[in-house]
Every structure is written in C-alpha cells, then in structure tokens.
C-alpha cells in the first residue's frame, strides 16, 4: 500500500481524506507506527475496505456522507476481495490484517465469493495446482479479531414502498464466530475422523459408505459464546427499552448444540425479569416473522440460523438495500452492508446506498459519536419518507451517489 506522501491527491472527496486514487491525507501531523505504516494525529483511524463489485460504488457514497459529518478521523484504504484472490491466492492479504490491527475499526464494502472449485479456476496460471483453497475474507476477519457479535437492525422507515408492514422495528443478534462457520469440515472424510464418529451409534448407518463419498461440516458451540451473545441481546434490550428477547434455535432436533444455547439463555433470562423472554424453533420463526413481525423486539440466535433470520427480516423492511450490520468484538469492530457484490452492477452506481449509510450510523454509535449517528439516521429517514430521490429497487432512477448527496443535504439541514 502506498503511503500518503508517495502519491499526490487527485480527486478530493472532502476534508476527511478520501481520494479517488485511494491515497490518504488529512493535512495533520503524521507518525510512523511499529508496523511502519504512516498515520496522522487524528482522534480515529478507520480502515476502509471497499472490496469489489458494488463495494466500490457504495464506498464512494460513504465518502460523501463521512465528508459532511466531519469526524476527526483518518480513513486508510486496504486490499481485500476477489482480485487479490486471483492475483495473490489470498482475498485477505496479510498486509491488510496488519493495517487493521493499527486502526480503531473498519468500514467494509462488499466482496465476491464463489464455490471452491470455481474459485480455483480463476486463479492466475502461476497459482494453479498450488493447493490453494478459497475461504470467505469476512468470515476470516470475524475469527481473526474475535468479532463475536453480529448486530442487524431491521427497521421499517416510513415512506419506504418496499416495507412489508410499516411498524417493524427489530434487531437481530447473531453469534458470529462459531457454528458451521467455524470451518471445521471434511471431504473426503479422513479415516481417524470416521473412526471417531463411528463411536456414535447413529453413525452406524453410514458405516459402509466410502470415505470419499462422505462430507462432514461440524456445528461447534461453546458455552462461553452462547452466554456472550445472549447476554448482549438482553443488555441491548435493557439499554434501548426493548420489551422482549426471543431465542431462535432448533433444540427439538439439534439437541446438543441448540440445547446448550437454550439452557444458557434460560439462565440469563432469569437475571432480567423485566424483559419478556421467548423461545421458538427457527422454522416456526420464519412463519411468525412473516405473519406478525411487529410482535418482536430483539432476536438472538446462533451463526447459521441468525444469518438466515436476519436476511428474512431485512426483506420485510425493504430488502438488502436497507440492511446494515456491525461485527463487534471486545476491542475492534467491522461494519458492513449485508448485500453482496453484485458484479453485474459494478461501476454503474445503480445500487441502493442506504444499507451502507445505515451501516455508518452503527459505526458512529460504536465510536461514541451518538449525536452524529442520530442525525445521520434522521437524514436517511427524511430521504426515505420523501421518496423523491431513490434508486431503481425502490422504483426510482437516481444513482447511488445522487441518493448519498441527498442524504448529505438533509444532514446539513438538521
């Protein structure tokens, strides 16, 4: 990555230091950290990872908003995404991990992911047959920085024609580092693993299946992680005057892992008698969310079920174009809109930037900039309510940047 002094600024997006050529400059005193990276004397150092596809488009929208907010911050770009997988065999280069370790938090755009065999086919010729295997960079970030909590607000803003119902306002808490996403998988199944599994009586029916015809993905829960995500859901409910917390699992079938989550949730619920505690199976919850979404406040679940439920909930309030998220750890956080990279729209500035702009409100809140977070959310709500400047998914024809500029105008007018 080039240092700020090594490349002159080209197109200035504002006083916060965003430039079209992705150099960083704030005009403040600089210093070199232990990793040899140059930083400036600002209150915050925020890593910016546009990624690929429309990640670049929505990050340009983010630049507009961060400019008008005027945080005392330096925004440092980093490398992540499909192009680095193809060229380097690593979609999350070590230099990017080093960068993130020197910053306060990260704002992330979007990345392309493909199945294992398809990913290998797109590697550069010199990287073929090297045994490289693609893995999700965002999942790796969550694990590297122990970003144990994923928070997904799902709110129906008045005036959004895509709202399923207008009184939806719920928040999903998803455990973010374990479950099937831990990545403990086998195909073909190694003989020692097979032998260990055969000690379980229900494995006997697979005893004659060839090892190269079995795939196993491990659903791993720890008591600590179960306790952590449930406690945070209750704490959020308490701090934000939410009336209920609903645990979503499947303990009637997945008895050991979902059962552990259920046991810990019941214990913690007793510590909060003022908050209504409910529990439901994940399949039933899909039905209840469609039927009565307004009946729920805070939802909490494991990684896989939380992923599914949060996308379902997002569709109830306009779809992934309005879906923000924060990946929160004890000392670091990565904030991202939850839509994909949509490669066919890359560079067209066609997609809805609201998910990214709402993601910025989460980042501001986490940084303690609560007034700016509230002001930005109010500006977003005004633009949605007026429904005159909007992207194609909401029935409009405005560009990504036009919507961002309209939100910026509202922010300045508040």
Order of alpha helices (4+ residues) and beta strands (2+ residues): beta-beta-beta-alpha-beta-alpha-alpha-beta-alpha-alpha-beta-beta-beta-alpha-beta-alpha-beta-alpha-beta-alpha-beta-alpha-beta-beta-alpha-alpha-alpha
